[in-house]
Amino acid sequence: MIGSERAGKAVRVCAVALTAGTALLPAAAAHAAPVAEYEYNFRDVFTGAYRQTIPFEANVSTTSVAGAGETVNFRFSLRADQWQPGWLYPLDAFKLRVDLSHVADDVLDIEDVLDTLEATPMNGLTMEVVGNTVEFYGEFDEGAPRQFEVKFSVDVAPGGDGLLGVPASFETRGTDDFNSERWDYAPAGGATLPVVVAHPAPLVTKDVDRLLVLQSAPDVKYTITVKRPEGAEVPEYFSVEEDLTDVIQEAGGLMPDEFVLEQGRGDLEVVGNKLVGSGFYDQNGEWVLSFITSHLGLGDAVLTNTVCVQSPERTTTAQKDPNTPVTGIPGAPNVVQLAVPGGSACAEAPEVEIIHAPGKPVEPDTEDPEVVIPPKEPEVVPESPQPGTSAEQLAATGSQPLGIATMLGSLIAATGAVFVSAAVYVRRARQKQ
């Protein structure tokens, strides 16, 4: 059985099992074609000094990872196509080195990756782990499996640099009939599997200083706060998109007078109904922007506002399959540029309402109105003046003439009667408690 001691000692194994979590693939799997689970596939054929050939494949399940918590599957394979006894230096052994250095800072523990290793059983197979590099040695015997395959998985953790490129290189040995072993005459090569993890999304919040305004005091202040997420390679900037559509509508078509950058720096402009551009964190990793608008209730009388932010994309270069036409970087036809968009987040401020806003619908009562008809007013018949009563008599006695209002008031005071109009009144029914 194989040992995987960190000191780098290699132990010769039988073709039954590997220690340190390394499982053996069934022999049939060594000849199977890559399954559809792999998104990126590198294939090439490497030739030695005496025309020995080694087809080499490198596969990865995805080249772009949205963030921590995702799992990425890797596969490397090499095959000795030619068994040439009696020829000069026929291939009889190989070494395959897999470098996990770039993976180490993006996982919780590199040992967890080693525990997922699966390898094809081969004669004389050994595995040696030195630092973050794993080296396999195996022998191509006549009649034995002529293809070696290794697979492993990586669970992405936060806080790393986000570049999970895994290079692998191999070399083969040729031995002639005089047992002269030569590693330099046989094919050698390799490839790097590129994996890029998206920058984490900025942490964004949006606050408003009030939830209810009066028409006489319609000003509302919004404050946007963006914080830099944790991570070794998180950029110092991000993109901003502030949607002002409802703000402008509720203000009767007016744009806010100014946007005040309270913390950090920014390169912003108004395009249509949006404030767009870039923000740069301050030394404490924060960015704060505020603005004031007038909520006049000229839309639906409910003011809403949303802002979205996004970290920049992350890029890396990778080898392309020589047999697959891919648009590469000028001057480097065997290299392609890979990019993954940065994480994004949006924040919506609480809704702001206005009291007595024009156009705001009044909810009708659920009950029908009750019609109340008050009693008919009693008729008031003025008394006939006493005989002999005249202006001259009033003037002689010093009395004042009484108007109809004075007379009615005296009657009410004397009788306690209440007089109302004879018109029909409509009153809302009281809500039942």
Secondary structure as GFF3:
##gff-version 3
##sequence-region A 1 433
A	DSSP	beta_strand	23	24	.	.	.	ID=ss1
A	DSSP	three_ten_helix	27	31	.	.	.	ID=ss2
A	DSSP	beta_strand	40	47	.	.	.	ID=ss3
A	DSSP	beta_strand	53	60	.	.	.	ID=ss4
A	DSSP	beta_strand	64	65	.	.	.	ID=ss5
A	DSSP	beta_strand	71	79	.	.	.	ID=ss6
A	DSSP	beta_strand	91	99	.	.	.	ID=ss7
A	DSSP	alpha_helix	101	104	.	.	.	ID=ss8
A	DSSP	alpha_helix	110	114	.	.	.	ID=ss9
A	DSSP	beta_strand	118	119	.	.	.	ID=ss10
A	DSSP	beta_strand	123	130	.	.	.	ID=ss11
A	DSSP	beta_strand	133	139	.	.	.	ID=ss12
A	DSSP	beta_strand	147	155	.	.	.	ID=ss13
A	DSSP	beta_strand	166	175	.	.	.	ID=ss14
A	DSSP	beta_strand	181	182	.	.	.	ID=ss15
A	DSSP	beta_strand	188	193	.	.	.	ID=ss16
A	DSSP	beta_strand	196	197	.	.	.	ID=ss17
A	DSSP	beta_strand	203	208	.	.	.	ID=ss18
A	DSSP	beta_strand	212	213	.	.	.	ID=ss19
A	DSSP	beta_strand	219	227	.	.	.	ID=ss20
A	DSSP	beta_strand	237	243	.	.	.	ID=ss21
A	DSSP	alpha_helix	245	250	.	.	.	ID=ss22
A	DSSP	beta_strand	259	263	.	.	.	ID=ss23
A	DSSP	beta_strand	265	271	.	.	.	ID=ss24
A	DSSP	beta_strand	274	280	.	.	.	ID=ss25
A	DSSP	beta_strand	286	294	.	.	.	ID=ss26
A	DSSP	beta_strand	302	303	.	.	.	ID=ss27
A	DSSP	beta_strand	306	310	.	.	.	ID=ss28
A	DSSP	beta_strand	314	319	.	.	.	ID=ss29
A	DSSP	beta_strand	335	340	.	.	.	ID=ss30
A	DSSP	beta_strand	344	348	.	.	.	ID=ss31
A	DSSP	beta_strand	352	354	.	.	.	ID=ss32
A	DSSP	beta_strand	370	372	.	.	.	ID=ss33
A	DSSP	alpha_helix	391	397	.	.	.	ID=ss34
A	DSSP	alpha_helix	404	415	.	.	.	ID=ss35
A	DSSP	beta_strand	425	427	.	.	.	ID=ss36
###
